């Protein structure tokens, strides 16, 4: 009885108990507890009736008899509710005990029971199953139960973390919501530096600066970058209300390169020399900001661009691999080296000054992006199906052990440093229907390019 009470107290307080066949957890004896409660209620009724016989007041006797009969009738409902509460509260405990039996994660020798142990934690949108490693023969088996536990819970596994004394299996209980973009015809500026990427992901460039997006043809990479461009243009500095600034480098002169019609050739570069000029401008602006922030008249210890009311500046570099491939002679190699050196400076130093970089490409590898720079890109996304090696080049040590099915257009894997996840997770990028969302018309709202476009066509 005492053990059962302790287990109930642990549950109510949120403590995780260890589910093991060695003790079979006292809560499994809840039918015996209910039986004792029913007996206690019966004795209480008997005592109440016996006590009523000692009274001389007929009204008091009648009240006690009515109460006794009410208790006798109600006790069936009370016991039923208690049974449902036990079953609901200890559902995962019972499932895990059955799992131990079904997968032979125990042994009996000479009347002694040895068993693997599990624990679990229920969160708002996920449940975490913990395999407790005790250095016995079950420890290695606890590291390879992905398929079995996923089948037990009928839930997709989102992450597995192997630690020295424990194995964590994370399962998603509520599917995140994918953003569905719809044109409003109105500008919606805001001074928040965070970007809601949908699917439960909110990106903060100050905490996790710079972005890497990988994806082949038809993966949704271009749509996702278009979404980010609009989100960046919606950002304003708090006091001066200065709009964010975007520079685009597109050596293939594809969709992003065509935006020069609206943003101007000073902001959109497609040739190696113009790309070098854009990167040079971004680096110079970053250096000017550092000079301003470090000036004794403006210096604030630990401050960044937000504290000095500076706008965000983004350099979006699409198809970096194509750009690196242009280094075919001495002169072109010098241009490529200058650009890559500038990109490196922006990645390593840009966060505090508010100058950020987004690098995109179909194939990301060491020849066009070093692992040193890749690991400094706080948000990494691989859209569409990819090879194991392709994912590894994007995520490095954050490469998930198991790749979930990538069969939804615009879906893939996402890893964000500081999110609490140790490996990349399944992700669905914002959906942009051509019937409901016109990217160019939305872009014009933020850059005021109607007049600029008309004059360029005259």
ZIHUHU-V503693 format. One line per field, one symbol per residue. psi: psi as a letter, one per 40 degrees, with the letter a starting at -180 (. if undefined). Layout:
psi = ???
This chain:
psi = ddddddddddddeeihihhiedefhdeefdddddddddddddddddddddddeeiehddddddddddddddddddddddddddddddddfddddddddddddeffiihhfehhhiiiiiihhadeihhhhhhheeaeedddeeffdddddddefihhdihhhideihhhhhhdhhihhhhhhhdeiigiieheihheifehhhhdddgiiihhihaheeedddddddddddddehiiddefhiihhhhhgdefbdddeedddeieedhheiddddddddddddddddddddddehddehhheiadddefiiihhhhhifdddddeegeadddddddddddddddddddedddefhihhhiidhhiddehiddddeehdhhhhiiiiidddddddebeehidhhihgehheiaihhhieeeheiiiiihiihghddehhdddddddeefeddddddde.
